[in-house]
Amino acid sequence: MNFLFSPPSLDDLIRLLKAWRFWLLAAVIGTLLGAAIYFVAPPPYRARATVNVDFNLETAWPQETDRQQFYYLERETRKLEEIAWSDSVLQAVADADGNVTVRELHEGRLQLSQPAEAGWHFYADDSDAKRAEALASTWAESFAEAAQDNISAQDGLNAAIQIEVTQAGNLPKQRSVPLSAYLLAGTVMAWLLGALGILFFEPRRREARKEFKR
């Protein structure tokens, strides 16, 4: 068992390099396994809706410094994020779908990706592509409506902000995890297991052979 605790040696590196045939075979096997897992248990579809957010800095802060504009963007962005994830907005999504709860939407079914200004992307995941599209579309439209109501009621958001849903139909849809990620993961896993076998089990077999000869 001493080989388990011994530091790596030049022999270990040489043994790994000599196993180049194994690396090629492991890459093929790992790729096939990754592809099989992808097609047998594929990741959910992900749909993306887009809402354009214009903060209108020139109107909101016409004579202010860059620092004040930065804090303005940060503050209003945080408010908009709170609206996007608010229970009222997510409840509208859940009601439109009929088979999902607000808690489930909070727990990974929806993702929000936005810059400080311009296009905010609303993502929804589901095993059914059409349902993912409906969830993303409803979320984007509910957010835009809630944000516009907040602006109209002067309830916190700056009146200079303009909200417009730019893509809520015929949304782009693709798997949330690409096939290439599965292929790479399968190959890396096969290489890792193979390296463990070469470095740990091969010396153990050699020790067993020596003990047998004795």
C-alpha positions in Angstrom: 0.0 0.0 0.0 3.0 2.3 0.1 2.5 3.3 -3.5 -0.7 5.0 -2.5 1.2 7.6 -0.4 4.4 7.8 -2.4 5.0 11.1 -4.3 4.7 11.1 -8.1 7.8 10.0 -9.9 9.2 10.0 -13.4 8.0 6.5 -13.8 4.5 7.6 -13.3 4.7 10.1 -16.0 6.4 7.6 -18.4 3.7 5.1 -17.6 1.0 7.6 -18.5 2.8 8.7 -21.7 3.2 5.1 -22.9 -0.5 4.5 -22.6 -1.3 6.8 -25.6 -3.4 4.0 -27.2 -5.5 4.0 -24.1 -6.0 7.8 -24.2 -7.3 7.5 -27.8 -9.6 4.6 -26.9 -10.9 6.4 -23.7 -11.6 9.5 -25.7 -13.8 7.5 -28.1 -15.5 5.6 -25.3 -16.1 8.7 -23.3 -17.5 10.6 -26.3 -19.9 7.8 -27.0 -21.0 7.6 -23.4 -21.6 11.3 -23.3 -23.6 11.2 -26.5 -25.7 8.3 -25.2 -26.5 10.1 -21.9 -27.4 13.2 -23.9 -29.9 11.4 -26.1 -31.3 9.1 -23.4 -31.7 11.8 -20.7 -31.4 15.1 -22.6 -31.3 18.5 -20.7 -34.4 20.7 -20.8 -35.1 23.2 -23.6 -34.3 26.8 -22.9 -36.3 29.6 -24.5 -35.3 33.3 -24.5 -37.5 36.3 -24.5 -36.1 39.9 -24.7 -37.2 43.2 -23.1 -35.4 46.4 -24.0 -34.7 48.7 -21.1 -33.7 52.3 -21.8 -32.7 54.3 -18.8 -32.5 57.5 -20.7 -29.5 58.9 -18.8 -29.5 62.1 -20.7 -33.0 62.9 -19.6 -32.8 61.5 -16.0 -29.4 63.1 -15.2 -28.7 65.8 -17.9 -26.0 67.6 -16.0 -24.7 65.1 -13.5 -21.3 63.3 -13.2 -20.5 59.8 -14.4 -20.4 58.7 -10.8 -24.0 59.8 -10.1 -25.1 58.2 -13.4 -23.5 54.9 -12.3 -25.3 54.9 -9.0 -28.5 55.8 -10.8 -28.1 52.8 -13.2 -27.2 50.5 -10.3 -30.2 51.6 -8.2 -32.8 51.4 -11.0 -31.4 48.0 -12.2 -31.8 46.6 -8.7 -35.4 47.8 -8.6 -36.2 46.3 -12.0 -34.6 43.0 -10.9 -36.8 43.0 -7.8 -39.9 43.5 -10.0 -38.8 40.7 -12.4 -38.6 38.2 -9.4 -41.5 39.6 -7.5 -44.3 37.2 -6.4 -46.9 39.1 -8.4 -45.0 38.8 -11.7 -44.1 35.1 -11.1 -47.7 34.4 -10.0 -48.9 35.8 -13.4 -46.5 33.3 -15.1 -47.7 30.4 -12.9 -51.4 31.3 -13.6 -50.8 31.4 -17.3 -49.1 28.0 -17.3 -51.5 26.3 -14.8 -49.1 23.5 -13.9 -46.2 25.3 -12.1 -45.9 27.1 -8.8 -44.2 30.3 -7.9 -41.8 28.3 -5.8 -40.8 26.1 -8.7 -40.2 29.2 -10.8 -37.9 30.6 -8.1 -36.0 27.3 -7.9 -34.3 27.3 -11.3 -37.0 27.2 -13.9 -36.3 30.8 -14.8 -33.1 32.7 -15.3 -32.5 36.4 -15.9 -29.6 37.8 -17.7 -29.3 41.6 -18.2 -26.8 44.3 -18.8 -27.2 47.7 -17.2 -29.0 48.9 -20.2 -30.4 47.6 -23.5 -31.7 44.0 -23.9 -32.8 42.0 -20.8 -33.0 38.3 -21.5 -35.6 36.2 -19.8 -34.9 32.5 -20.0 -37.2 29.6 -19.1 -36.3 25.9 -19.0 -38.7 23.0 -19.6 -38.6 19.5 -21.2 -41.2 20.7 -23.7 -39.9 23.4 -26.1 -43.3 25.1 -26.5 -43.9 25.3 -22.8 -40.5 26.8 -22.3 -41.3 29.4 -24.9 -44.6 30.2 -23.2 -43.0 30.6 -19.8 -40.3 32.9 -21.1 -42.8 34.9 -23.1 -45.2 35.3 -20.3 -42.5 36.3 -17.8 -41.1 39.0 -20.1 -44.5 40.5 -20.8 -45.6 40.3 -17.1 -42.3 42.0 -16.1 -42.7 44.8 -18.7 -46.3 45.4 -17.6 -45.5 45.5 -13.9 -42.5 47.8 -14.5 -44.6 50.1 -16.7 -47.3 50.3 -14.0 -44.7 51.2 -11.5 -43.4 54.0 -13.6 -46.9 55.3 -14.4 -47.8 55.3 -10.7 -44.5 56.9 -9.8 -44.0 54.1 -7.3 -40.2 54.0 -7.2 -38.8 53.7 -10.8 -37.6 56.8 -12.5 -40.1 58.2 -15.0 -37.4 58.5 -17.7 -37.1 54.7 -18.0 -38.7 53.1 -21.0 -39.6 49.4 -21.2 -40.4 47.6 -24.4 -40.9 43.9 -25.1 -38.9 43.3 -28.3 -39.1 39.5 -28.6 -42.0 37.5 -27.1 -43.0 35.3 -30.0 -41.2 32.7 -32.1 -38.5 32.7 -29.4 -35.1 31.0 -30.0 -35.1 27.6 -28.2 -32.2 25.2 -27.6 -31.1 22.7 -25.1 -29.9 24.3 -21.8 -26.7 22.3 -22.0 -25.1 21.7 -25.4 -24.2 18.2 -26.7 -20.5 19.3 -26.8 -20.5 19.7 -23.0 -21.7 16.1 -22.6 -19.1 14.9 -25.1 -16.3 16.8 -23.3 -17.5 15.6 -19.8 -17.6 12.0 -21.0 -14.1 12.2 -22.4 -12.6 13.9 -19.3 -14.3 11.3 -17.0 -12.9 8.4 -19.1 -9.4 9.9 -19.0 -9.6 10.5 -15.3 -10.8 7.0 -14.5 -8.1 5.6 -16.8 -5.3 7.7 -15.2 -6.4 6.4 -11.8 -6.3 2.9 -13.1 -2.9 3.3 -14.7 -1.3 5.0 -11.7 -2.9 3.1 -8.8 -4.0 -0.3 -9.9 -1.1 -1.2 -12.2 1.5 -0.9 -9.4 -0.8 -2.9 -7.1 -0.9 -5.7 -9.7 2.9 -5.6 -10.0 3.2 -5.9 -6.2 0.8 -8.8 -6.2 2.9 -10.6 -8.8 6.0 -10.1 -6.8 4.4 -11.5 -3.7 3.1 -14.5 -5.7 6.6 -15.2 -7.1 8.0 -15.2 -3.6 
